[in-house]
Amino acid sequence: MSEFLLTIPKRLHPTIHTFCSDMWDGYLSAIANFIAAHPEVKAKIVIDRFHVAKNYREDFDTLRKQEMRRLRQELPEATYKEVTQGMHWLLRHNHANLNGDDKVRLRSLFHHSPLLHQAYTLREELTAIFNMNLELNEGRRRLEKWAAKVASSTVTCFDKFLKTLQNHLAEIANYFDTRANSGFVEGINNKLKTITRRSYGLKRVDSLFRRLWLDLRGYERLFA
């Protein structure tokens, strides 16, 4: 990462306003050192919200698995199947995207697992914060308020994420400044992988990028 940052032409340094990254310390340290060494770079580090979401949703999923194991032991087999069948996919979706029948099924599960209900509600509240059109200071305040709420609850599945949030609060909250994320870059990377597989490997970089341009804009230009 450090070597790549040094390849950025100096004439472009003043134009850089955001570095969007995942939470790997190597990336964050390299970016911070680059900014410190180049005063003309007035940029903020933003931790990609989708990497943040991956962390707290994985913590919730750990609790889900624990509760499903507990219910399997405690409930009659017929009741367990009725309550839990297909629930993995329902719990992965945001509550706002569920239909009425799905919400009824969730309430049935939560009747048997109040702890999972509490964790699910906290997860949805955090997602809602990131979806709000908030100013930077207000976004940070809401994240801190959410963390305090979790810390005072009986839910412990988010303990690891709370430490992450504490250690990287500034970079995570910076998302609310420009709402920058790595979605475009991730999409391009996935498209490059698909092109490489489809072409059985490309030896030349220029050939790869010609195929990429064709996928992104070529058909529009050729057949418009």
Z-matrix of the N, CA and C atoms (Angstrom, degrees):
N
C 1 1.446
C 2 1.528 1 111.30
N 3 1.330 2 116.90 1 -45.41
C 4 1.470 3 120.46 2 -179.79
C 5 1.525 4 111.27 3 -59.04
N 6 1.338 5 115.93 4 -42.25
C 7 1.466 6 119.76 5 179.29
C 8 1.531 7 110.77 6 -64.35
N 9 1.321 8 116.65 7 -40.31
C 10 1.457 9 119.56 8 179.10
C 11 1.522 10 111.25 9 -63.74
N 12 1.316 11 117.89 10 -44.02
C 13 1.465 12 120.77 11 -178.59
C 14 1.522 13 111.49 12 -60.41
N 15 1.318 14 115.75 13 -34.44
C 16 1.473 15 119.65 14 -179.90
C 17 1.523 16 112.53 15 -70.82
N 18 1.335 17 117.38 16 -14.52
C 19 1.468 18 119.57 17 177.78
C 20 1.527 19 112.16 18 -83.19
N 21 1.322 20 117.43 19 -8.73
C 22 1.471 21 119.84 20 179.48
C 23 1.531 22 108.24 21 -69.48
N 24 1.321 23 119.15 22 123.15
C 25 1.476 24 121.03 23 -178.92
C 26 1.534 25 110.97 24 -57.83
N 27 1.317 26 115.80 25 140.43
C 28 1.463 27 119.81 26 -177.47
C 29 1.519 28 112.28 27 -61.87
N 30 1.318 29 116.70 28 -28.67
C 31 1.469 30 118.90 29 179.92
C 32 1.531 31 111.73 30 -65.50
N 33 1.335 32 115.99 31 -19.64
C 34 1.458 33 119.76 32 179.57
C 35 1.534 34 113.30 33 -92.03
N 36 1.326 35 116.90 34 -11.49
C 37 1.466 36 119.73 35 -176.76
C 38 1.526 37 113.12 36 -53.88
N 39 1.335 38 119.37 37 -45.65
C 40 1.474 39 118.93 38 -178.63
C 41 1.521 40 113.51 39 -66.25
N 42 1.330 41 117.70 40 -15.74
C 43 1.465 42 120.35 41 -177.95
C 44 1.527 43 112.69 42 -88.29
N 45 1.324 44 116.82 43 -9.36
C 46 1.467 45 120.46 44 -177.78
C 47 1.531 46 108.87 45 -80.07
N 48 1.314 47 116.86 46 123.13
C 49 1.464 48 119.45 47 179.30
C 50 1.526 49 112.92 48 -118.65
N 51 1.342 50 117.52 49 -16.66
C 52 1.462 51 119.87 50 -176.90
C 53 1.517 52 110.89 51 -148.28
N 54 1.324 53 116.25 52 135.65
C 55 1.461 54 122.59 53 167.04
C 56 1.527 55 106.78 54 -112.40
N 57 1.323 56 116.94 55 117.30
C 58 1.462 57 121.42 56 179.74
C 59 1.521 58 108.71 57 -104.79
N 60 1.329 59 116.89 58 127.40
C 61 1.455 60 120.62 59 -172.17
C 62 1.519 61 110.41 60 -144.63
N 63 1.332 62 115.67 61 166.57
C 64 1.460 63 118.66 62 168.39
C 65 1.530 64 107.95 63 -83.49
N 66 1.315 65 117.59 64 -168.28
C 67 1.462 66 120.06 65 -172.68
C 68 1.519 67 114.29 66 -95.39
N 69 1.332 68 117.79 67 13.74
C 70 1.450 69 118.69 68 179.56
C 71 1.524 70 109.35 69 -68.42
N 72 1.323 71 116.62 70 126.67
C 73 1.465 72 121.72 71 -174.46
C 74 1.526 73 112.15 72 -59.90
N 75 1.339 74 117.48 73 -32.53
C 76 1.459 75 120.09 74 179.81
C 77 1.516 76 111.67 75 -61.47
N 78 1.333 77 117.16 76 -43.95
C 79 1.461 78 121.06 77 177.52
C 80 1.522 79 111.24 78 -65.11
N 81 1.326 80 116.05 79 -47.64
C 82 1.467 81 120.25 80 -176.03
C 83 1.526 82 111.03 81 -63.57
N 84 1.328 83 116.93 82 -40.10
C 85 1.473 84 120.29 83 179.06
C 86 1.518 85 111.29 84 -66.50
N 87 1.336 86 116.45 85 -42.05
C 88 1.465 87 120.23 86 179.94
C 89 1.523 88 110.79 87 -62.21
N 90 1.331 89 116.37 88 -42.39
C 91 1.465 90 120.18 89 -179.95
C 92 1.514 91 110.55 90 -66.60
N 93 1.342 92 116.66 91 -45.14
C 94 1.472 93 120.62 92 -179.65
C 95 1.525 94 110.63 93 -61.23
N 96 1.328 95 117.42 94 -41.52
C 97 1.467 96 120.76 95 179.55
C 98 1.530 97 110.77 96 -66.33
N 99 1.332 98 116.89 97 -37.90
C 100 1.464 99 120.70 98 178.86
C 101 1.525 100 110.46 99 -64.01
N 102 1.305 101 116.98 100 -44.40
C 103 1.469 102 120.68 101 179.97
C 104 1.526 103 110.31 102 -64.07
N 105 1.337 104 116.33 103 -42.65
C 106 1.464 105 120.35 104 -179.08
C 107 1.525 106 111.57 105 -64.45
N 108 1.335 107 116.80 106 -33.30
C 109 1.462 108 120.71 107 -177.02
C 110 1.527 109 112.43 108 -84.13
N 111 1.330 110 117.60 109 -8.97
C 112 1.470 111 120.75 110 -177.43
C 113 1.535 112 108.85 111 -132.11
N 114 1.313 113 116.56 112 88.62
C 115 1.471 114 120.70 113 -176.55
C 116 1.528 115 113.80 114 -57.81
N 117 1.318 116 117.13 115 -22.99
C 118 1.466 117 119.47 116 -179.90
C 119 1.528 118 112.65 117 -74.02
N 120 1.334 119 116.46 118 -11.34
C 121 1.467 120 120.93 119 178.09
C 122 1.526 121 108.28 120 -89.30
N 123 1.301 122 117.16 121 107.56
C 124 1.463 123 122.68 122 179.74
C 125 1.535 124 108.14 123 -106.09
N 126 1.292 125 115.81 124 72.92
C 127 1.461 126 120.19 125 -172.82
C 128 1.528 127 110.90 126 -123.16
N 129 1.324 128 114.74 127 153.65
C 130 1.452 129 121.74 128 175.09
C 131 1.526 130 109.44 129 -104.74
N 132 1.311 131 114.83 130 148.63
C 133 1.459 132 120.59 131 174.36
C 134 1.526 133 107.76 132 -94.08
N 135 1.321 134 115.51 133 126.10
C 136 1.460 135 121.46 134 178.75
C 137 1.524 136 108.57 135 -118.45
N 138 1.324 137 116.08 136 124.53
C 139 1.465 138 119.44 137 172.95
C 140 1.522 139 108.02 138 -82.85
N 141 1.294 140 115.65 139 124.62
C 142 1.458 141 122.03 140 -174.75
C 143 1.523 142 111.20 141 -54.97
N 144 1.331 143 116.96 142 127.81
C 145 1.461 144 121.25 143 -175.20
C 146 1.517 145 112.53 144 -62.87
N 147 1.337 146 117.68 145 -27.33
C 148 1.453 147 119.49 146 -178.32
C 149 1.529 148 111.22 147 -76.43
N 150 1.341 149 116.90 148 -27.39
C 151 1.458 150 119.30 149 171.77
C 152 1.526 151 110.16 150 -72.92
N 153 1.335 152 116.45 151 -35.38
C 154 1.458 153 120.48 152 175.31
C 155 1.525 154 109.34 153 -62.51
N 156 1.335 155 116.41 154 -48.38
C 157 1.460 156 120.88 155 -179.46
C 158 1.530 157 111.24 156 -60.42
N 159 1.323 158 116.81 157 -38.21
C 160 1.466 159 120.69 158 179.30
C 161 1.522 160 109.79 159 -58.65
N 162 1.337 161 116.83 160 -38.35
C 163 1.464 162 120.74 161 -178.85
C 164 1.522 163 112.03 162 -66.79
N 165 1.334 164 116.84 163 -53.07
C 166 1.467 165 116.40 164 -175.14
C 167 1.526 166 112.56 165 -74.97
N 168 1.326 167 117.73 166 -25.22
C 169 1.460 168 119.45 167 176.36
C 170 1.537 169 110.84 168 -73.52
N 171 1.322 170 117.54 169 -33.61
C 172 1.457 171 120.18 170 175.35
C 173 1.526 172 110.71 171 -67.06
N 174 1.336 173 116.98 172 -36.88
C 175 1.464 174 120.07 173 176.21
C 176 1.527 175 110.48 174 -62.43
N 177 1.321 176 116.32 175 -43.04
C 178 1.464 177 120.08 176 177.29
C 179 1.522 178 110.30 177 -62.79
N 180 1.324 179 117.56 178 -39.69
C 181 1.457 180 120.85 179 -177.94
C 182 1.525 181 111.33 180 -65.67
N 183 1.322 182 116.59 181 -31.31
C 184 1.469 183 119.95 182 175.78
C 185 1.520 184 110.14 183 -62.48
N 186 1.333 185 116.62 184 -44.13
C 187 1.460 186 120.16 185 177.14
C 188 1.531 187 110.69 186 -64.50
N 189 1.325 188 117.08 187 -40.16
C 190 1.465 189 120.29 188 179.22
C 191 1.527 190 110.60 189 -56.02
N 192 1.316 191 117.04 190 -46.28
C 193 1.464 192 120.96 191 -178.88
C 194 1.531 193 110.48 192 -63.55
N 195 1.333 194 116.47 193 -40.72
C 196 1.461 195 119.98 194 179.28
C 197 1.523 196 111.34 195 -63.18
N 198 1.328 197 115.97 196 -43.93
C 199 1.461 198 120.09 197 -179.09
C 200 1.524 199 111.62 198 -68.73
N 201 1.317 200 117.87 199 -35.61
C 202 1.458 201 120.21 200 177.55
C 203 1.526 202 110.71 201 -65.18
N 204 1.323 203 117.08 202 -38.13
C 205 1.466 204 119.85 203 177.08
C 206 1.525 205 110.41 204 -65.46
N 207 1.331 206 115.63 205 -40.46
C 208 1.478 207 119.19 206 178.84
C 209 1.519 208 111.07 207 -64.37
N 210 1.321 209 117.60 208 -44.51
C 211 1.457 210 120.96 209 -178.96
C 212 1.521 211 111.75 210 -65.46
N 213 1.326 212 116.03 211 -34.98
C 214 1.474 213 119.53 212 178.50
C 215 1.528 214 110.46 213 -61.45
N 216 1.325 215 116.78 214 -35.76
C 217 1.463 216 121.26 215 -179.45
C 218 1.532 217 112.17 216 -78.60
N 219 1.341 218 116.94 217 -32.18
C 220 1.458 219 120.23 218 -171.02
C 221 1.522 220 114.04 219 -96.44
N 222 1.330 221 118.80 220 -27.36
C 223 1.456 222 120.79 221 -175.39
C 224 1.526 223 111.18 222 -96.07
N 225 1.337 224 117.03 223 150.49
C 226 1.472 225 119.03 224 170.00
C 227 1.524 226 109.42 225 -57.57
N 228 1.321 227 116.17 226 150.15
C 229 1.462 228 120.18 227 -173.74
C 230 1.518 229 112.59 228 -57.78
N 231 1.334 230 117.16 229 -42.43
C 232 1.459 231 120.78 230 -179.17
C 233 1.528 232 110.92 231 -64.28
N 234 1.315 233 116.66 232 -41.16
C 235 1.472 234 120.68 233 179.36
C 236 1.517 235 110.70 234 -67.20
N 237 1.323 236 115.45 235 -41.66
C 238 1.463 237 119.70 236 179.61
C 239 1.527 238 110.88 237 -59.39
N 240 1.323 239 117.29 238 -46.12
C 241 1.466 240 120.52 239 -179.59
C 242 1.525 241 111.03 240 -64.19
N 243 1.326 242 116.01 241 -40.67
C 244 1.459 243 119.62 242 -178.86
C 245 1.525 244 111.06 243 -65.34
N 246 1.317 245 116.78 244 -39.48
C 247 1.462 246 121.49 245 -175.22
C 248 1.520 247 112.15 246 -78.29
N 249 1.333 248 117.88 247 -35.41
C 250 1.463 249 120.73 248 -168.91
C 251 1.523 250 115.11 249 -106.61
N 252 1.335 251 118.49 250 -12.73
C 253 1.464 252 119.64 251 -175.59
C 254 1.531 253 111.25 252 -60.77
N 255 1.341 254 116.00 253 124.72
C 256 1.460 255 121.88 254 179.35
C 257 1.508 256 114.58 255 73.05
N 258 1.337 257 117.35 256 4.85
C 259 1.455 258 119.95 257 -174.83
C 260 1.534 259 112.65 258 -71.19
N 261 1.310 260 116.17 259 -24.98
C 262 1.473 261 119.53 260 178.90
C 263 1.528 262 110.56 261 -55.03
N 264 1.328 263 116.59 262 -44.55
C 265 1.467 264 120.07 263 -176.82
C 266 1.520 265 111.42 264 -75.29
N 267 1.321 266 117.69 265 -35.08
C 268 1.464 267 119.51 266 177.41
C 269 1.523 268 110.99 267 -63.66
N 270 1.313 269 116.41 268 -41.00
C 271 1.462 270 120.47 269 -178.04
C 272 1.521 271 112.46 270 -70.53
N 273 1.305 272 117.31 271 -21.89
C 274 1.462 273 120.41 272 178.95
C 275 1.524 274 111.82 273 -76.50
N 276 1.334 275 117.74 274 -25.30
C 277 1.454 276 121.55 275 -178.10
C 278 1.532 277 110.87 276 -83.65
N 279 1.328 278 115.45 277 151.62
C 280 1.457 279 119.74 278 172.72
C 281 1.522 280 109.35 279 -68.25
N 282 1.315 281 115.91 280 144.60
C 283 1.461 282 121.04 281 -174.52
C 284 1.528 283 111.72 282 -58.38
N 285 1.317 284 117.35 283 -35.79
C 286 1.467 285 121.10 284 -177.44
C 287 1.528 286 112.22 285 -64.89
N 288 1.330 287 117.23 286 -20.40
C 289 1.463 288 120.77 287 -177.40
C 290 1.530 289 113.05 288 -93.55
N 291 1.328 290 117.30 289 1.89
C 292 1.458 291 120.69 290 -178.76
C 293 1.520 292 110.83 291 -90.73
N 294 1.325 293 115.70 292 150.02
C 295 1.462 294 119.22 293 176.00
C 296 1.531 295 109.97 294 -87.91
N 297 1.324 296 116.55 295 179.16
C 298 1.456 297 120.85 296 -175.66
C 299 1.517 298 113.33 297 -61.21
N 300 1.333 299 117.49 298 -43.28
C 301 1.462 300 120.74 299 179.86
C 302 1.521 301 111.63 300 -63.15
N 303 1.334 302 116.11 301 -39.90
C 304 1.467 303 120.02 302 179.21
C 305 1.532 304 110.60 303 -63.02
N 306 1.320 305 116.71 304 -41.04
C 307 1.467 306 120.56 305 -179.52
C 308 1.526 307 111.73 306 -66.45
N 309 1.338 308 116.41 307 -35.69
C 310 1.461 309 120.17 308 175.66
C 311 1.522 310 110.25 309 -63.89
N 312 1.324 311 117.03 310 -41.40
C 313 1.465 312 121.25 311 179.04
C 314 1.522 313 111.11 312 -65.11
N 315 1.332 314 116.06 313 -38.37
C 316 1.462 315 119.27 314 177.32
C 317 1.523 316 111.17 315 -62.54
N 318 1.336 317 116.42 316 -43.10
C 319 1.466 318 119.48 317 -179.69
C 320 1.528 319 110.92 318 -62.01
N 321 1.324 320 116.13 319 -34.12
C 322 1.462 321 119.74 320 177.10
C 323 1.524 322 110.89 321 -64.73
N 324 1.324 323 116.26 322 -44.02
C 325 1.469 324 119.84 323 177.38
C 326 1.517 325 110.87 324 -63.43
N 327 1.317 326 117.06 325 -45.66
C 328 1.458 327 120.96 326 -176.57
C 329 1.530 328 112.11 327 -66.10
N 330 1.335 329 116.82 328 -24.51
C 331 1.464 330 120.24 329 174.30
C 332 1.525 331 110.35 330 -60.51
N 333 1.320 332 116.43 331 -35.61
C 334 1.468 333 121.46 332 -179.68
C 335 1.531 334 111.95 333 -89.94
N 336 1.331 335 117.21 334 -14.23
C 337 1.472 336 120.36 335 -178.20
C 338 1.527 337 110.49 336 -140.30
N 339 1.333 338 117.42 337 78.07
C 340 1.466 339 120.38 338 178.70
C 341 1.533 340 112.80 339 -58.91
N 342 1.338 341 116.46 340 -33.25
C 343 1.463 342 119.51 341 179.94
C 344 1.519 343 111.05 342 -64.43
N 345 1.329 344 116.58 343 -41.73
C 346 1.460 345 120.43 344 178.06
C 347 1.527 346 110.05 345 -65.66
N 348 1.315 347 116.76 346 -36.65
C 349 1.465 348 121.11 347 177.03
C 350 1.525 349 110.54 348 -61.18
N 351 1.318 350 116.32 349 -44.44
C 352 1.458 351 120.68 350 -179.69
C 353 1.525 352 111.19 351 -63.87
N 354 1.333 353 116.58 352 -43.79
C 355 1.461 354 120.53 353 -179.96
C 356 1.529 355 110.84 354 -66.74
N 357 1.319 356 116.64 355 -39.49
C 358 1.470 357 121.43 356 178.61
C 359 1.526 358 110.11 357 -61.75
N 360 1.319 359 116.61 358 -43.59
C 361 1.464 360 120.81 359 179.06
C 362 1.526 361 111.25 360 -62.19
N 363 1.323 362 116.66 361 -42.29
C 364 1.465 363 120.65 362 178.81
C 365 1.528 364 110.73 363 -65.40
N 366 1.312 365 116.44 364 -40.06
C 367 1.474 366 120.03 365 177.75
C 368 1.524 367 110.58 366 -61.76
N 369 1.330 368 117.14 367 -45.41
C 370 1.450 369 121.23 368 -179.89
C 371 1.523 370 111.85 369 -65.61
N 372 1.316 371 117.42 370 -35.22
C 373 1.461 372 121.15 371 178.04
C 374 1.529 373 110.69 372 -65.09
N 375 1.320 374 116.54 373 -40.03
C 376 1.465 375 119.50 374 -179.96
C 377 1.526 376 110.64 375 -68.71
N 378 1.316 377 117.22 376 -41.41
C 379 1.465 378 120.27 377 176.67
C 380 1.523 379 110.10 378 -60.67
N 381 1.324 380 116.77 379 -40.89
C 382 1.465 381 121.08 380 179.80
C 383 1.527 382 111.29 381 -62.24
N 384 1.321 383 116.98 382 -36.65
C 385 1.472 384 120.27 383 178.35
C 386 1.522 385 110.02 384 -61.28
N 387 1.325 386 116.80 385 -45.67
C 388 1.466 387 119.80 386 -179.62
C 389 1.530 388 111.91 387 -67.33
N 390 1.326 389 116.98 388 -25.21
C 391 1.459 390 119.86 389 179.32
C 392 1.527 391 113.21 390 -81.94
N 393 1.328 392 117.12 391 -13.05
C 394 1.459 393 120.69 392 -178.78
C 395 1.522 394 111.21 393 -77.13
N 396 1.312 395 116.33 394 148.32
C 397 1.460 396 122.13 395 176.48
C 398 1.521 397 108.47 396 -86.67
N 399 1.322 398 116.19 397 81.18
C 400 1.462 399 122.31 398 -173.58
C 401 1.518 400 111.46 399 -108.02
N 402 1.327 401 115.45 400 151.14
C 403 1.458 402 120.36 401 169.74
C 404 1.526 403 108.70 402 -73.24
N 405 1.321 404 115.95 403 162.50
C 406 1.462 405 121.07 404 -175.33
C 407 1.524 406 112.33 405 -55.48
N 408 1.327 407 117.54 406 -50.96
C 409 1.464 408 120.57 407 -176.24
C 410 1.521 409 111.73 408 -64.57
N 411 1.328 410 116.46 409 -39.23
C 412 1.456 411 119.71 410 179.28
C 413 1.517 412 110.93 411 -69.57
N 414 1.324 413 117.19 412 -38.85
C 415 1.456 414 120.17 413 177.10
C 416 1.516 415 111.33 414 -61.72
N 417 1.319 416 115.86 415 -44.13
C 418 1.472 417 119.22 416 178.81
C 419 1.526 418 111.01 417 -63.93
N 420 1.329 419 117.00 418 -40.93
C 421 1.462 420 120.65 419 179.82
C 422 1.522 421 110.93 420 -61.81
N 423 1.317 422 116.64 421 -41.32
C 424 1.463 423 119.96 422 -179.69
C 425 1.524 424 111.75 423 -68.53
N 426 1.331 425 117.18 424 -36.09
C 427 1.459 426 119.58 425 175.96
C 428 1.531 427 110.79 426 -63.94
N 429 1.318 428 116.04 427 -42.45
C 430 1.468 429 119.95 428 178.71
C 431 1.529 430 110.94 429 -64.75
N 432 1.325 431 116.17 430 -40.22
C 433 1.466 432 120.47 431 178.89
C 434 1.520 433 110.71 432 -64.65
N 435 1.334 434 116.70 433 -41.14
C 436 1.468 435 120.57 434 177.64
C 437 1.526 436 110.40 435 -62.56
N 438 1.329 437 116.86 436 -44.02
C 439 1.466 438 120.84 437 -179.65
C 440 1.523 439 110.78 438 -61.69
N 441 1.330 440 116.97 439 -40.74
C 442 1.468 441 120.65 440 178.78
C 443 1.526 442 110.54 441 -64.93
N 444 1.327 443 116.74 442 -38.76
C 445 1.470 444 121.46 443 178.57
C 446 1.525 445 110.83 444 -63.18
N 447 1.328 446 116.39 445 -43.33
C 448 1.464 447 120.38 446 179.54
C 449 1.521 448 110.49 447 -65.62
N 450 1.334 449 115.87 448 -43.25
C 451 1.467 450 120.36 449 -177.78
C 452 1.522 451 112.09 450 -62.81
N 453 1.319 452 117.48 451 -29.81
C 454 1.469 453 121.18 452 -178.97
C 455 1.526 454 112.38 453 -90.21
N 456 1.336 455 116.94 454 -2.18
C 457 1.461 456 120.82 455 -179.41
C 458 1.523 457 110.49 456 -92.27
N 459 1.319 458 115.37 457 179.23
C 460 1.466 459 120.75 458 176.97
C 461 1.525 460 111.95 459 -89.85
N 462 1.339 461 117.01 460 -0.85
C 463 1.458 462 121.44 461 -179.65
C 464 1.527 463 109.59 462 -79.75
N 465 1.313 464 116.60 463 126.35
C 466 1.467 465 121.02 464 -179.42
C 467 1.527 466 112.93 465 -114.70
N 468 1.335 467 117.72 466 -5.40
C 469 1.466 468 118.97 467 -175.36
C 470 1.525 469 111.71 468 -66.27
N 471 1.345 470 117.95 469 -21.36
C 472 1.462 471 120.92 470 -178.65
C 473 1.537 472 112.88 471 -94.27
N 474 1.321 473 117.54 472 9.60
C 475 1.472 474 119.67 473 -176.09
C 476 1.524 475 111.80 474 -58.17
N 477 1.325 476 116.63 475 -42.59
C 478 1.469 477 120.15 476 179.64
C 479 1.522 478 110.39 477 -64.44
N 480 1.322 479 116.47 478 -41.72
C 481 1.465 480 119.58 479 179.72
C 482 1.521 481 111.26 480 -67.01
N 483 1.328 482 118.09 481 -34.55
C 484 1.461 483 120.60 482 178.61
C 485 1.529 484 110.79 483 -60.86
N 486 1.325 485 116.54 484 -37.93
C 487 1.469 486 120.10 485 177.28
C 488 1.530 487 109.87 486 -66.93
N 489 1.316 488 116.38 487 -41.40
C 490 1.468 489 120.49 488 177.08
C 491 1.522 490 110.36 489 -60.85
N 492 1.321 491 116.70 490 -44.24
C 493 1.456 492 121.31 491 -179.64
C 494 1.521 493 110.80 492 -63.97
N 495 1.311 494 116.59 493 -39.86
C 496 1.465 495 120.46 494 178.51
C 497 1.524 496 110.97 495 -65.45
N 498 1.333 497 116.90 496 -41.96
C 499 1.468 498 120.49 497 -176.37
C 500 1.525 499 112.86 498 -73.44
N 501 1.336 500 117.13 499 -27.74
C 502 1.470 501 120.67 500 -174.49
C 503 1.523 502 112.31 501 -125.89
N 504 1.333 503 116.70 502 29.17
C 505 1.464 504 119.72 503 -174.51
C 506 1.522 505 112.07 504 -58.15
N 507 1.317 506 118.19 505 -44.30
C 508 1.465 507 120.97 506 -177.02
C 509 1.520 508 110.92 507 -61.76
N 510 1.330 509 116.39 508 -46.42
C 511 1.464 510 120.00 509 -177.59
C 512 1.529 511 111.98 510 -69.48
N 513 1.337 512 116.64 511 -34.65
C 514 1.465 513 119.63 512 177.68
C 515 1.523 514 110.21 513 -70.74
N 516 1.329 515 116.77 514 -43.02
C 517 1.466 516 121.03 515 -179.65
C 518 1.521 517 112.16 516 -67.93
N 519 1.325 518 117.66 517 -25.63
C 520 1.471 519 120.34 518 178.99
C 521 1.519 520 112.05 519 -58.78
N 522 1.339 521 116.79 520 -18.16
C 523 1.466 522 119.88 521 176.90
C 524 1.525 523 111.31 522 -55.50
N 525 1.332 524 116.79 523 -34.87
C 526 1.463 525 120.21 524 -175.69
C 527 1.531 526 112.13 525 -72.65
N 528 1.320 527 117.72 526 -11.73
C 529 1.467 528 120.36 527 -178.90
C 530 1.524 529 110.97 528 -71.78
N 531 1.329 530 116.44 529 -55.92
C 532 1.473 531 120.47 530 -179.53
C 533 1.522 532 112.64 531 -122.52
N 534 1.349 533 116.73 532 -0.84
C 535 1.465 534 123.22 533 -177.89
C 536 1.532 535 111.40 534 55.43
N 537 1.318 536 115.46 535 37.97
C 538 1.465 537 120.80 536 177.98
C 539 1.522 538 110.09 537 -75.00
N 540 1.333 539 116.15 538 143.78
C 541 1.459 540 120.64 539 174.71
C 542 1.522 541 108.64 540 -148.34
N 543 1.325 542 115.34 541 172.56
C 544 1.472 543 121.20 542 -175.34
C 545 1.520 544 112.61 543 -95.85
N 546 1.324 545 117.17 544 15.03
C 547 1.456 546 120.09 545 -175.53
C 548 1.515 547 113.45 546 -56.75
N 549 1.339 548 117.28 547 -44.05
C 550 1.457 549 120.49 548 -178.97
C 551 1.528 550 111.04 549 -62.74
N 552 1.326 551 116.27 550 -46.00
C 553 1.469 552 120.45 551 -178.93
C 554 1.529 553 110.55 552 -64.82
N 555 1.345 554 115.98 553 -43.42
C 556 1.470 555 119.19 554 178.59
C 557 1.526 556 110.15 555 -60.64
N 558 1.331 557 116.50 556 -40.32
C 559 1.456 558 120.13 557 179.02
C 560 1.515 559 112.33 558 -63.36
N 561 1.347 560 115.94 559 -43.27
C 562 1.466 561 119.98 560 178.08
C 563 1.528 562 110.65 561 -63.09
N 564 1.337 563 116.80 562 -42.81
C 565 1.463 564 120.09 563 179.29
C 566 1.527 565 111.23 564 -60.17
N 567 1.328 566 116.13 565 -43.51
C 568 1.470 567 119.22 566 179.48
C 569 1.526 568 111.05 567 -65.16
N 570 1.333 569 116.53 568 -37.77
C 571 1.465 570 119.74 569 179.43
C 572 1.530 571 110.22 570 -66.78
N 573 1.332 572 117.19 571 -40.03
C 574 1.468 573 120.31 572 177.70
C 575 1.530 574 111.14 573 -62.02
N 576 1.337 575 115.97 574 -40.49
C 577 1.470 576 119.20 575 178.24
C 578 1.527 577 110.74 576 -63.93
N 579 1.343 578 115.44 577 -40.85
C 580 1.460 579 119.62 578 179.95
C 581 1.523 580 110.76 579 -64.74
N 582 1.333 581 116.61 580 -43.44
C 583 1.468 582 120.90 581 179.10
C 584 1.525 583 110.36 582 -61.45
N 585 1.322 584 116.70 583 -42.83
C 586 1.462 585 120.85 584 -178.97
C 587 1.521 586 110.80 585 -62.52
N 588 1.339 587 116.51 586 -43.06
C 589 1.472 588 119.44 587 178.58
C 590 1.523 589 110.57 588 -66.78
N 591 1.329 590 116.28 589 -42.61
C 592 1.449 591 120.87 590 -177.28
C 593 1.529 592 111.66 591 -65.54
N 594 1.308 593 115.84 592 -30.58
C 595 1.470 594 120.50 593 -177.62
C 596 1.521 595 112.11 594 -95.59
N 597 1.338 596 116.41 595 6.43
C 598 1.464 597 120.92 596 -178.41
C 599 1.527 598 111.53 597 57.33
N 600 1.351 599 115.51 598 35.38
C 601 1.457 600 120.20 599 177.70
C 602 1.511 601 112.03 600 92.54
N 603 1.328 602 116.43 601 135.16
C 604 1.467 603 121.47 602 176.27
C 605 1.520 604 108.43 603 -121.15
N 606 1.292 605 116.51 604 129.33
C 607 1.457 606 120.80 605 -175.26
C 608 1.528 607 111.96 606 -83.43
N 609 1.326 608 117.42 607 -29.79
C 610 1.460 609 120.73 608 -173.65
C 611 1.532 610 110.43 609 -106.92
N 612 1.316 611 114.99 610 134.09
C 613 1.457 612 120.08 611 -179.55
C 614 1.521 613 111.14 612 -63.55
N 615 1.337 614 117.12 613 -40.31
C 616 1.467 615 119.39 614 -179.09
C 617 1.528 616 111.05 615 -64.10
N 618 1.327 617 117.11 616 -34.86
C 619 1.461 618 119.86 617 177.27
C 620 1.528 619 110.76 618 -66.71
N 621 1.310 620 116.24 619 -39.82
C 622 1.455 621 120.42 620 178.62
C 623 1.524 622 110.96 621 -61.53
N 624 1.328 623 116.49 622 -44.23
C 625 1.452 624 119.36 623 -177.57
C 626 1.525 625 112.13 624 -74.08
N 627 1.317 626 118.58 625 -25.84
C 628 1.464 627 120.05 626 172.18
C 629 1.527 628 110.33 627 -66.45
N 630 1.332 629 115.95 628 -41.14
C 631 1.461 630 119.32 629 177.40
C 632 1.529 631 110.68 630 -66.31
N 633 1.340 632 115.84 631 -36.51
C 634 1.459 633 119.24 632 177.52
C 635 1.520 634 110.89 633 -63.66
N 636 1.324 635 117.03 634 -45.43
C 637 1.470 636 120.62 635 178.18
C 638 1.523 637 110.38 636 -60.43
N 639 1.335 638 117.26 637 -39.85
C 640 1.454 639 120.91 638 179.61
C 641 1.527 640 110.67 639 -62.45
N 642 1.336 641 116.32 640 -41.19
C 643 1.461 642 119.88 641 179.33
C 644 1.523 643 111.88 642 -67.51
N 645 1.331 644 117.03 643 -37.09
C 646 1.464 645 120.77 644 -174.95
C 647 1.510 646 113.03 645 -83.31
N 648 1.343 647 117.48 646 -43.32
C 649 1.467 648 120.88 647 -172.76
C 650 1.518 649 114.77 648 -132.13
N 651 1.323 650 116.31 649 -14.61
C 652 1.454 651 119.42 650 -170.63
C 653 1.522 652 113.65 651 -62.18
N 654 1.327 653 116.46 652 -47.63
C 655 1.465 654 118.44 653 -177.57
C 656 1.518 655 111.62 654 -65.21
N 657 1.328 656 115.66 655 -34.24
C 658 1.466 657 120.11 656 177.08
C 659 1.525 658 110.54 657 -63.07
N 660 1.331 659 115.85 658 -41.79
C 661 1.480 660 120.24 659 -179.53
C 662 1.522 661 112.04 660 -72.10
N 663 1.340 662 115.13 661 -38.75
C 664 1.468 663 118.83 662 -173.57
C 665 1.527 664 113.27 663 -79.41
N 666 1.339 665 116.27 664 -33.04
C 667 1.475 666 118.78 665 -172.01
C 668 1.514 667 113.07 666 -117.78
N 669 1.343 668 117.88 667 10.91
C 670 1.470 669 119.83 668 179.13
C 671 1.525 670 109.88 669 -69.12
